[in-house]
Amino acid sequence: MKHLLPVLEEDIFPIMVKCISSDGQDVLEDVLELLAYFTYFGELSDRLWSLWPQLHALVLDFGVDYWENILVPLDNFISKGTERYLTSTNPNYQESVYQMVHHTMTGDYDELNVIPAVRLMEVVLQNCTGQVDACLQPYLQLTLNKLATVENRLLKDELLLMVANTLYYNAAATLSILQQFGATQQLFGLWFQCIFEHSKKGKPAHFKSQQDKKVTILGLLALLVVADASLPAEVATGLPQLLAGLIRLLLDLKSQQDAAAEAAEDDEEEPEEDLEADDGEDDDITDEAQLEEEDAYMKRLRKQALKMLRGETAEDDDDDDDEWTDGEEVVGTPLDDIDPFVSFAEVLGQLQAAMPARYQALLASADQGVMQALAAMTEYAAQIKQKQEAERQQQQQQQQ
């Protein structure tokens, strides 16, 4: 079926051109779904790239309500066509992203509709490692300005995840920019408040998905090995709290992974977010349900596309809505192959070798609970690494 995509693209392209505008509002979601199919499963033709300016114009006109749908093809363009995204000057895709994000984050829009704009900045940073240094300052400025007024928990979490992405991209540069804005202490105070905040039943109040925890962990790990000359005093004095926050996130993540594995064994295909439900304690529960519904919708779209390419028909699909799980998400990120537990152990090893004084100070400031958890997480990381090595060797044997 995949070989038919160029033919289908040629036939459908005029419809997409016509409908990705105010003329196509009645069918806009359907047309954006088609564009998501073609940009993900097919080649990124010049014809498809020519639709980017229309997506840009759509966002700046009335399309903020469709951000969740628009984000998918933009993500595909950036992740699959990274070189073109970075080098093109007419159109200038990097400037286009900034304009779309700036329009959304400075406008008077529902906070849920702002979340995809933040995610688009994250897509850029994750896919263009070391190549978009000039984006850090404007991205962080937009993020910090929105954090100052945000009320919705989901958007607050996404904005903090954006900071985690900038740290993972370049921790020293991010800290320098935060210092220029005079935002370091306030930002990290808010961040750690969110990390340690739990519901009455002991579940995390923020960063509820496994991916959110992973990104937060990777961002904080990058701080641990920043050179002394680039580490602000307020961050240096807070490193013990940072270590405790990392342990908290890793423990929560492992519990969540264990719960998901147990549910899978029992054939209880529940969405990952259900394992971290609010129990009625979150004021944003209605908004969260809406966002989860939108996420499930996009997952359904991608799964149907896979079935189409495999030659399966609608009759072959006997799944219902309850069976759309995170495990079936087919769109990945550049962070997918990074294990946060292994990264934690490796960063601690780097810290011990390169900055022994900082390493010893961290251990000296840790209480017994943190030390026990640190030892457990290090051992768990070693088990994961051993398993990864065994799988790698098995794959090599199969290829021989």
C-alpha positions in Angstrom: 0.0 0.0 0.0 2.9 2.4 0.8 3.9 2.5 -2.9 0.6 4.0 -3.7 1.1 7.0 -1.5 2.7 9.2 -4.3 -0.2 8.5 -6.6 -2.7 9.3 -3.9 -0.8 12.4 -3.0 -0.9 13.7 -6.5 -4.7 13.1 -6.7 -5.5 14.5 -3.2 -3.0 17.4 -3.2 -5.4 19.9 -4.9 -8.0 19.1 -2.2 -5.5 19.8 0.6 -4.4 23.1 -1.0 -8.0 24.2 -1.3 -9.1 23.1 2.2 -6.1 24.1 4.4 -7.7 27.6 4.6 -10.8 29.3 5.7 -12.6 27.7 2.7 -12.2 24.3 4.2 -13.2 24.8 7.8 -16.0 22.1 7.5 -13.4 19.4 6.6 -10.2 20.9 8.0 -9.6 18.2 10.6 -10.0 15.5 7.9 -7.7 17.2 5.5 -5.1 17.7 8.3 -5.4 13.9 9.0 -4.6 13.2 5.4 -1.5 15.5 5.6 -0.4 13.6 8.7 -0.6 10.4 6.8 1.4 11.6 3.9 4.1 13.4 5.9 4.6 10.4 8.2 4.4 7.4 6.0 5.4 8.9 2.6 8.3 10.9 1.3 8.4 14.6 2.0 7.9 15.9 -1.5 8.4 19.5 -2.6 4.6 19.5 -3.1 4.0 18.6 0.6 6.6 21.1 1.8 4.7 23.8 -0.2 1.8 23.4 2.3 3.8 24.6 5.2 3.1 28.3 4.5 -0.6 27.5 4.4 -0.3 25.8 7.8 1.5 29.0 9.1 -1.2 31.2 7.7 -3.9 28.9 9.2 -2.4 29.3 12.7 -2.2 33.0 12.5 -5.7 33.3 11.1 -8.2 31.1 12.9 -6.3 27.8 13.3 -5.3 27.9 17.0 -8.3 25.7 17.7 -6.8 23.1 15.3 -3.3 23.3 16.8 -3.4 19.6 17.9 -4.0 18.6 14.3 -1.6 21.0 12.8 1.2 19.9 15.1 1.4 16.4 13.7 2.5 17.3 10.1 4.8 20.1 11.4 6.4 17.5 13.7 6.8 15.2 10.7 8.4 17.9 8.5 10.9 18.8 11.2 11.8 15.3 12.3 12.0 13.7 8.8 13.2 16.8 6.9 15.5 18.3 9.5 18.2 19.5 7.1 15.7 21.3 4.9 14.0 22.8 7.9 17.3 24.2 9.1 18.7 25.4 5.9 15.8 26.8 3.9 15.5 30.6 3.8 12.6 30.9 1.5 10.5 30.1 3.3 12.4 30.4 6.5 10.9 27.5 8.5 12.6 28.4 11.8 11.2 31.9 11.7 7.8 30.5 10.8 7.9 28.3 13.9 8.7 31.2 16.1 6.0 33.3 14.6 3.3 30.6 15.0 4.4 30.0 18.6 4.7 33.6 19.5 1.3 34.3 18.1 -0.2 31.5 20.2 1.6 32.2 23.4 1.1 35.9 23.5 -2.5 35.8 22.3 -5.7 35.6 24.4 -6.4 31.9 23.8 -7.6 29.0 26.0 -4.6 27.6 27.8 -5.2 24.1 26.5 -4.8 25.4 22.9 -1.4 26.8 23.8 0.1 23.4 24.7 0.7 22.2 21.1 2.7 25.4 20.4 5.0 24.6 23.4 5.4 21.1 22.1 6.4 22.4 18.7 9.4 24.2 20.3 10.3 20.9 22.0 10.1 19.1 18.7 12.7 21.6 17.3 15.1 21.2 20.2 14.9 17.4 20.2 15.4 17.0 16.5 18.0 19.8 15.9 20.5 19.1 18.7 23.3 21.6 18.6 22.0 23.4 15.5 19.4 25.9 16.9 21.4 27.7 19.6 19.9 31.0 18.5 16.4 29.7 19.4 17.1 29.2 23.1 16.7 32.8 24.2 13.5 33.6 22.4 12.0 30.2 23.2 12.9 30.6 26.9 11.5 34.2 27.0 8.2 33.0 25.6 8.2 30.1 28.1 9.0 32.3 31.2 6.5 35.0 30.2 3.7 32.4 30.0 4.8 30.7 33.2 4.2 34.0 35.0 0.5 33.9 34.2 -0.4 30.3 33.7 -3.3 28.8 35.6 -3.9 25.4 33.9 -1.8 22.6 35.4 -1.3 20.9 32.1 0.1 24.0 30.4 2.3 24.7 33.5 3.7 21.2 33.2 4.4 21.6 29.5 6.2 24.9 30.0 8.4 23.3 32.7 9.0 20.4 30.3 10.1 23.0 27.7 12.7 24.2 30.2 13.8 20.6 30.7 14.3 20.3 26.9 16.4 23.4 26.8 18.6 22.1 29.6 19.0 18.8 27.8 19.8 20.7 24.6 22.5 22.9 26.3 22.4 23.2 30.1 25.1 25.9 30.4 23.6 28.1 27.7 20.1 27.7 29.3 21.5 28.7 32.7 23.2 31.7 31.3 19.9 32.9 29.7 18.0 32.3 32.8 20.5 34.4 34.7 20.1 37.2 32.2 16.4 37.2 32.7 16.8 37.0 36.5 14.6 34.0 36.6 16.8 31.2 37.9 15.7 31.1 41.5 12.0 31.6 40.9 11.9 29.0 38.1 13.7 26.3 40.0 11.6 27.0 43.1 8.4 26.4 41.1 9.8 23.4 39.3 10.8 21.5 42.5 7.6 22.4 44.1 5.8 20.7 41.3 8.2 17.7 41.4 7.5 17.0 45.1 3.8 17.9 45.1 1.6 14.8 45.5 -2.1 14.1 45.9 -3.7 12.9 49.1 -3.3 9.4 47.8 0.4 9.9 47.2 0.3 10.1 43.4 2.3 12.8 41.6 0.4 16.0 41.0 2.5 17.0 38.0 4.4 15.3 35.2 2.0 12.4 35.2 3.0 10.5 32.1 6.1 8.3 31.8 7.4 10.5 29.0 6.9 13.7 31.1 8.9 12.1 33.9 11.6 11.0 31.5 12.1 14.4 29.9 12.2 16.1 33.4 14.8 13.6 34.5 17.0 14.1 31.5 16.8 17.9 31.9 17.8 17.8 35.5 20.6 15.3 34.9 22.2 17.8 32.5 22.5 20.2 35.4 24.5 17.8 37.5 27.5 18.0 35.2 27.5 21.7 34.3 31.0 23.1 34.9 31.5 25.2 38.1 32.1 28.3 36.1 28.7 28.0 34.4 26.7 27.0 37.5 24.9 29.8 39.2 25.3 29.9 43.0 21.6 29.4 43.6 21.7 26.2 41.5 24.9 25.0 43.1 23.4 25.3 46.6 20.3 23.5 45.4 22.1 20.4 44.0 21.2 18.3 47.0 17.5 19.1 46.4 18.0 18.3 42.7 19.4 14.9 43.5 16.4 14.3 45.8 14.0 15.4 43.0 15.7 13.0 40.6 15.3 10.2 43.0 11.6 11.1 43.5 11.0 11.1 39.8 12.8 7.8 39.2 10.9 6.1 41.9 7.6 7.4 40.6 8.6 6.4 37.1 9.5 2.8 38.1 6.3 2.4 40.0 4.4 3.6 37.0 6.3 1.3 34.7 5.7 -1.7 37.0 2.0 -0.9 37.2 1.8 -0.6 33.4 3.6 -4.0 33.0 1.3 -5.6 35.5 -1.7 -4.3 33.7 -0.4 -5.5 30.4 0.1 -9.0 31.8 -3.5 -9.0 33.0 -4.7 -7.8 29.5 -5.9 -4.6 31.0 -4.9 -2.2 28.2 -5.5 1.0 30.1 -4.0 4.3 28.9 -0.9 5.4 30.7 -2.6 8.5 32.1 -5.2 6.3 33.8 -2.5 5.0 36.0 -1.9 8.5 37.3 -5.5 9.6 37.7 -6.4 12.7 39.6 -8.9 11.0 41.9 -11.1 14.1 41.7 -8.5 16.3 43.3 -7.4 18.3 40.3 -9.2 21.5 39.5 -8.2 21.0 35.8 -9.8 17.6 35.5 -12.2 18.7 32.8 -9.4 20.3 30.8 -7.2 17.2 31.2 -10.0 14.9 30.0 -10.4 17.1 26.9 -6.6 17.0 26.2 -6.5 13.2 26.7 -9.4 12.8 24.3 -7.5 14.8 21.7 -4.3 12.7 22.3 -6.3 9.5 21.9 -7.8 10.9 18.7 -4.4 11.4 17.2 -3.3 7.9 18.3 -6.3 6.5 16.6 -5.5 8.4 13.4 -2.0 7.0 13.3 -3.1 3.4 14.0 -5.6 3.5 11.2 -2.9 4.7 8.9 -0.7 1.8 9.8 -3.6 -0.6 9.1 -4.1 1.1 5.7 -0.5 0.6 4.8 -0.6 -3.1 5.8 -3.6 -3.6 3.5 -6.0 -4.2 6.4 -9.7 -3.1 6.1 -12.1 -1.6 8.5 -13.5 -5.0 9.1 -10.1 -6.2 10.3 -10.3 -3.7 13.2 -12.3 -5.0 16.1 -10.7 -2.7 18.6 -12.8 -0.2 20.6 -11.8 3.1 22.1 -10.7 1.6 25.3 -7.9 -0.3 23.5 -6.0 2.8 22.4 -3.0 2.6 24.7 0.3 4.5 24.9 2.0 1.3 23.8 0.3 1.6 20.4 1.7 5.1 19.7 3.7 4.8 16.5 5.1 8.3 16.4 8.4 8.4 18.3 10.8 11.1 19.5 14.6 11.3 19.4 14.6 10.5 23.1 12.9 7.1 22.8 16.1 5.1 22.8 17.4 6.8 26.0 16.7 5.0 29.2 16.4 7.5 32.1 17.7 5.0 34.7 20.8 4.1 32.7 21.3 7.9 32.0 21.1 8.5 35.8 23.8 6.0 36.6 26.0 7.1 33.7 25.8 10.8 34.8 26.6 9.9 38.4 29.7 8.0 37.0 30.7 11.0 35.0 30.3 13.3 38.0 32.4 11.0 40.2 35.2 10.9 37.6 35.2 14.5 36.5 34.0 16.4 39.6 34.8 14.2 42.6 34.4 17.1 45.1 30.8 17.9 43.8 30.0 14.1 43.8 31.2 13.7 47.4 29.3 16.8 48.5 26.1 15.5 47.0 26.5 12.2 48.8 27.4 13.9 52.1 24.2 16.0 51.9 21.9 13.1 51.1 19.8 11.5 53.9 19.5 7.8 54.4 16.4 7.5 52.3 18.0 9.2 49.3 21.1 7.1 49.7 19.1 3.8 49.8 17.0 4.9 46.8 20.2 5.9 44.9 21.7 2.5 45.4 18.5 0.8 44.3 18.3 2.9 41.2 21.9 2.4 40.3 21.5 -1.4 40.6 18.3 -1.3 38.5 20.1 0.7 35.9 22.8 -2.0 35.8 20.1 -4.6 35.2 18.6 -2.6 32.4 22.0 -2.1 30.7 22.8 -5.9 31.1 19.5 -6.7 29.4 20.1 -4.2 26.6 23.5 -5.7 25.9 22.0 -9.2 25.8 19.4 -8.0 23.3 22.1 -6.3 21.2 24.2 -9.5 21.1 21.1 -11.6 20.2 20.3 -9.2 17.3 23.9 -9.4 16.0 23.7 -13.2 16.1 20.4 -13.2 14.1 21.9 -10.9 11.5 24.9 -13.2 10.9 
